[in-house]
Amino acid sequence: MANYNGFPWVGQGFWAEAKTKDRHLRLFSAVTEVGEVGCVFDMQAKAWIAREWADDLEDGKRRAEAIAKGVLNTLPPIDWKASP
């Protein structure tokens, strides 16, 4: 549990944005009711692109970045922020 300050709670996690000239994605690494996930949301289409189960929040970040890179073909610098 290296990613947590104490016991993880639902909703805890991180988010980031990946923008190119024609795409805008929001990346998430979060704790859900059944475990950690890495996922990507298309802000223009208002739809989830993909969600993958993760071992922990850091793994969720890596998985979300990999999904975004597959969609965008190249990944701009990612600045992860703690979820409020």
MOPE-V927148 format. One record per helix or strand. SS is the DSSP state (H for helix, E for strand). FROM is the first residue (numbers start at 1). LEN is the number of residues. If there is no record, write none. Layout:
ss = {SS SS}
from = {FROM FROM}
len = {LEN LEN}
This chain:
ss = {E E E E H E}
from = {13 24 35 47 57 81}
len = {7 9 8 8 16 2}
